[in-house]
Amino acid sequence: MAFPLGKEDRMNPEFLDKEARYVQRYSVRMYESDHTGRRRPVSLLNYFQDSAGDHAEKRGAGVIELMRL
């Protein structure tokens, strides 16, 4: 798999500062909370997994790209 930048570029602190952050907004649905209105841990982990997958795709390392290896 080819990354858009070389390994030394990805380890550059300036690159990491700008590119390592990924922000995504979610709307919490009622069924993702418990009876007190607190988020269920499994829902939070699902958000993390979803966000990580989207971030990987944005960086060129999504599931489809990895399956080509």
TAHU-V676668 format. One record per backbone hydrogen bond with DSSP energy under -0.5 kcal/mol. CO is the residue of the C=O (numbers start at 0). NH is the residue of the N-H. E is the energy in kcal/mol with one decimal. If there is no record, write none. Layout:
# TAHU-V676668
[[CO/NH/E] [CO/NH/E]]
This chain:
# TAHU-V676668
[[0/2/-0.6] [5/9/-2.0] [6/10/-1.4] [8/11/-1.0] [11/15/-2.4] [12/16/-2.6] [13/17/-1.5] [14/18/-3.2] [15/19/-1.7] [25/27/-0.6] [28/31/-1.8] [29/32/-1.6] [31/39/-2.4] [33/36/-1.7] [37/33/-2.8] [39/42/-0.6] [39/43/-1.8] [40/44/-2.4] [41/45/-1.9] [42/46/-2.0] [43/47/-2.1] [44/48/-2.5] [45/49/-2.5] [46/50/-2.8] [47/51/-2.5] [48/52/-2.1] [49/53/-2.2] [50/54/-2.5] [51/55/-2.5] [52/56/-2.1] [53/57/-2.2] [54/58/-1.8] [55/60/-3.4] [56/59/-1.3] [61/65/-2.4] [62/66/-2.2] [63/67/-0.8] [64/67/-0.5] [65/68/-1.2]]
